[in-house]
Amino acid sequence: MPSRRHIREAVVQFLYCADLEGGADPAELRGPFWDFVTESDRRSLLLATFRTVHHLAHGREGRLVEFAERHLIANTLLSAWPLAESLKTDLKRIAELESGWSSSLAKMERLPKDDDDASVAESFNTALRLFFKLDRELAAARKRFLEGLEDFPALRGQLEAVTASIRRLQRISDRLRMVEEPEKFPEQADLARLRDSKAEIHALRKKADELVDAILAMKEQIDATLAAVVENFSPERIDPVDRAILRLGTYEILHAATPPKVAINEAIELAKRFGTTDSKRFVNGVLDKIAKQTATTSESQDVL
């Protein structure tokens, strides 16, 4: 699962980007933002997915050669059965899709894998999406043929060889469904890396989005608090990075029950990472004032 630091860094980056977009609807920013923030992680996941697909394809060529030979014989047999024309059509479609499957995999094998994160993620994301779509279509064609054959008992024995080849190829597709959606197959230990990587990316986005939504819901109150503390400054005049960090820190102190010392120390670390040389001192001073005011207010309420 993503660390608290990782989540908060993503939140600061989103708040910063949202301000740069002039206050556009955060929902419209999330897709492009998360594509950017998770580029490196997605690249690693997509390459790991491709390598798993490539591994599963080992030995497929032998099965495919076997199918091609048996397909020709089956096609001849079906030509003598006018009532089984649909079977002949389905078998032809399977052969076409099997060829397309091989071509699709070959194209992926030629894709550059050492370019920058964005280009690799984009190219493999597109290629894998199309590949899995093709494989699902192929699986559906196989199923149609096998189910259609049930209506022709006299042909089952004659077509047993080609149906055996089809089932052998389908076993690879069954495995590919697990690779495409490893989270649905927790019992598959060999897919743990893919499963964990997808879960990590999903959890980071979910937790960061939840925190962003909470901050944006309280934005007016947070900004009013900042405006009252920062002398001669309104929040809009604060550096965008510092403003994002301060909004996060203020929210945590006022509304998230985060211990002030923890919130301030973490905000300082964010300022060191994303801010200017003056950000650390500025963020520390502002949040310290807010924390002290909050403590004073709480004490007064306790007395009352």
C-alpha angles and dihedrals in degrees: 000000000000117000123245088248092053092050094048092047089054091049092052091048092050094048089049093050092046090056092048089055089059097252097307119173106289090219089064092051098049099078096052091037095055092043087057099042095047097041095114094043092046091049090054092046094048093048090048089050091050092049090052091050090048090052092050090051092062108113093016093109090063091051090047093052088050091050092048092054093046092043091062091052092045091049090055091050093049092050087069091056110068090179089059095057091121090059090052090050092049092048091051090050091051090053091050093049093046088056091047090050091056092047092049092052091047090053091052091050089058096050115113111257101183101059123106119301095256097053094043092048092048096047096045094042090056094042095048093045091054092042094053090045090053091048092052090051089050092050090051091051091051090049092050091052095047093046091045090053089062088073091061108056092170091061099048096085093044092050096041093108096054093042089053089054091048091052092049090054091045090059088067090052091049088056092047090058087061091050092049093051107019092162088072092058107053091159091067102093093184090063094053094108093054091043094050094046093052091046091050093053092045094047093048092053094044096049094041092048090050091052092045091051091050092051094047091050089057096036097117093050092045092050091047089054091050093047090054092051104039106074115227091358135103115200089253090063095053118098107273094238093048089046092055091049092047093049090052093045093046092050091051093049096045105032113012100058089235111157105256093233090054093047092048095046092049091047089053090053090051090049090052091051101042108015139072127270089272096046096085094057094040095050091045093052096047096046092044089057091048091049092050092047090050091050091049092049092049091050092050091051090049090054091051 
